[in-house]
Amino acid sequence: MTQRVELATVLDRLAVDDLVTRYAVAVDDGDWAAYRALFAPDGRADYRAAGGVEGSAEEIARWLTATMELFPMRQHLIVNRLVHFDSVDREIGDAAHVRADYVNPMRFPGEGTAPDFVCGGRYAFALVRTAPGWRVRRVTVDEKWRRAPARATAGA
């Protein structure tokens, strides 16, 4: 690998890491315009394993808008990011895959300062390089566990 290719790889890894971080921040801040902007035009998200829905970035942003109103405090922590770039002729191609674990503490309105709903699992991101930069082609949420007060799970 040449220094130029190695530098491009580092820059791509930084850009991919930034994209995943901006994903968490957009959801935590309820910035749905920023959330939609993270996706490629054909981008989709699948939250079904976490009790949600699957759809386009626009459909998911609408669903998250309603769902996240239940939790005025949210703080995604996305860790253990494994990044794999597709390659073309031994150089980085225009697709990447990221597997990352998450822990997401949230709080109901008026419940004090400590989170009272916490879930964790794994994201699988399929990313594509576009003219404006790396974007999400697909993200799948695989919730593995949750801790919730009885009132949050009653009737669920």
Secondary structure, DSSP 4 states (H G I P E B T S, - for coil): --HHHHHHHHHHHHHHHHHHHHHHHHHHHT-HHHHHHTEEEEEEEE-GGGT--EEEHHHHHHHHHHHHTT-SEE--EEEEEEEEEEEETTEEEEEEEEEEEEEEEEE-TTS-SS-SEEEEEEEEEEEEEETTEEEEEEEEEEEEEEE--HHHHTT-
